[in-house]
Amino acid sequence: MTKLTATELWDALDDATIDAEIESALAKTPEEHRRDLVAAGFNLDEVNAKADALFASLQPPAPVSAAGPWRRRAAVVVPIALALAAAVALVVEAGRPPPPVAHAPPPETSAERAVSLRREAGEACGQQKWQACLEDLDEARALDAAGDQAPEIQALRRAAAERR
């Protein structure tokens, strides 16, 4: 537990004292309060007379008018609020992107598949995965034999076969 500073200790004691005073005042009856005021030197008849005079001098509140102005105001505010809500809905809807088209991409041709297999084979050879490189090159040759004649593909095939 940390040690309280002098100010914190004083505030804690002060709060406890105030709480005790409030509890004590709430526990008293009205008669006990009157006795305490008289003992403190207050003349309750004089205080009551001043309070009565103050109350008599107050003006009564202005009468509340009928609900007519509120009805007229509602007749203007409600349509304006509805128009604003409709405008906001239109702006939000206009700002949305169009829905995506649900068409599937066209199927990959055998030549395109062979090109992607050769690219994957090059990556496999770069990672020294020689068996995977050769398998991709063989599959690409089965799909597109002419593409296998390219010099860079032949070099990949030779490097993979030598290091396998």
C-alpha positions in Angstrom: 0.0 0.0 0.0 1.4 3.4 -0.9 1.8 6.2 1.6 -0.6 9.1 1.2 0.6 12.6 0.8 -0.5 15.2 3.3 -3.0 16.6 0.8 -4.4 13.2 0.0 -4.8 12.4 3.7 -6.5 15.7 4.4 -8.9 15.2 1.5 -9.7 11.7 2.7 -10.4 12.9 6.2 -12.4 15.9 4.9 -14.5 13.6 2.7 -15.2 11.3 5.7 -16.2 14.2 7.8 -18.6 15.6 5.2 -20.2 12.1 4.8 -20.7 11.9 8.5 -22.3 15.4 8.7 -24.7 14.5 5.8 -25.7 11.2 7.5 -26.2 13.0 10.8 -28.4 15.7 9.1 -30.5 13.1 7.3 -31.1 11.2 10.5 -32.6 14.2 12.3 -36.4 14.8 12.5 -37.8 18.2 11.5 -38.3 19.1 15.1 -34.6 18.5 15.8 -33.7 20.7 12.9 -36.0 23.5 14.3 -34.4 23.2 17.7 -30.9 23.4 16.2 -31.8 26.6 14.2 -33.3 28.3 17.3 -30.2 27.3 19.3 -28.0 28.9 16.6 -29.9 32.2 17.0 -32.4 32.1 14.2 -35.9 33.5 14.7 -38.0 31.0 12.7 -41.2 33.2 12.8 -39.2 36.1 11.2 -37.6 33.7 8.6 -41.0 32.3 7.7 -42.6 35.8 7.3 -39.8 36.8 4.9 -40.3 33.6 2.9 -44.1 34.2 2.7 -43.5 37.8 1.5 -41.1 36.7 -1.1 -43.5 34.0 -2.3 -46.4 36.6 -2.5 -44.3 39.0 -4.6 -43.5 36.5 -7.3 -45.4 36.8 -10.5 -47.4 33.8 -11.6 -46.0 32.1 -14.7 -47.3 33.0 -18.1 -50.1 30.7 -19.3 -49.0 28.0 -21.6 -50.4 28.4 -25.1 -52.3 25.7 -26.9 -50.4 23.1 -29.0 -51.2 24.9 -32.2 -47.7 26.2 -33.1 -46.2 22.8 -32.4 -48.6 21.1 -34.8 -47.9 23.7 -37.5 -44.1 23.2 -36.9 -44.5 19.5 -37.2 -46.3 19.9 -40.5 -43.2 21.6 -41.9 -40.5 19.7 -40.2 -41.7 16.1 -40.9 -41.8 16.5 -44.7 -38.5 18.3 -44.8 -36.9 15.5 -42.7 -38.4 12.9 -45.1 -37.1 14.7 -48.1 -33.6 14.9 -46.5 -33.7 11.2 -45.7 -34.6 10.4 -49.3 -31.8 12.6 -50.6 -29.3 10.9 -48.3 -30.5 7.5 -49.5 -30.0 8.5 -53.1 -26.5 9.8 -52.5 -25.5 6.7 -50.7 -27.0 4.4 -53.4 -25.3 6.5 -56.2 -21.9 6.2 -54.4 -22.0 2.4 -54.3 -19.9 0.5 -56.9 -21.7 -1.6 -59.4 -22.3 -5.2 -58.4 -19.6 -7.6 -59.7 -20.3 -9.5 -62.9 -20.8 -13.2 -62.2 -19.2 -14.5 -65.4 -16.5 -17.1 -65.0 -13.1 -16.3 -66.6 -12.5 -18.1 -69.9 -10.8 -21.5 -69.6 -7.0 -21.5 -70.0 -5.8 -22.8 -73.4 -3.2 -25.6 -73.5 -0.6 -23.1 -74.8 -1.3 -20.7 -71.9 -1.1 -23.6 -69.4 2.2 -24.7 -70.9 3.6 -21.1 -70.5 2.6 -21.0 -66.9 4.0 -24.5 -66.3 7.3 -23.4 -67.8 7.3 -20.3 -65.6 6.7 -22.5 -62.5 9.5 -24.9 -63.7 11.9 -21.9 -63.9 11.0 -21.0 -60.3 11.5 -24.6 -59.1 14.9 -24.7 -60.8 15.8 -21.4 -59.1 15.0 -23.0 -55.8 17.0 -26.1 -56.7 13.9 -28.3 -56.8 15.2 -30.2 -59.8 12.6 -33.0 -59.8 9.6 -30.5 -59.7 11.3 -28.5 -62.4 11.6 -31.5 -64.7 8.0 -32.6 -64.0 6.7 -29.1 -64.9 8.8 -29.1 -68.1 7.6 -32.5 -69.1 3.9 -31.6 -68.5 4.4 -28.3 -70.5 6.0 -30.3 -73.4 3.0 -32.6 -73.4 0.7 -29.6 -73.8 2.9 -27.6 -76.3 5.8 -29.4 -77.9 6.8 -26.5 -80.0 7.4 -24.3 -77.0 9.8 -26.8 -75.6 12.3 -26.1 -78.4 13.1 -22.6 -77.1 16.8 -22.3 -76.1 16.1 -21.1 -72.5 13.7 -24.0 -71.9 16.3 -26.4 -73.3 18.9 -24.9 -70.9 16.6 -25.3 -68.0 15.9 -28.9 -68.9 19.7 -29.7 -69.2 20.5 -27.9 -65.9 17.8 -29.8 -64.1 18.7 -33.2 -65.6 22.4 -32.7 -64.7 21.8 -31.8 -61.1 18.9 -34.2 -60.3 
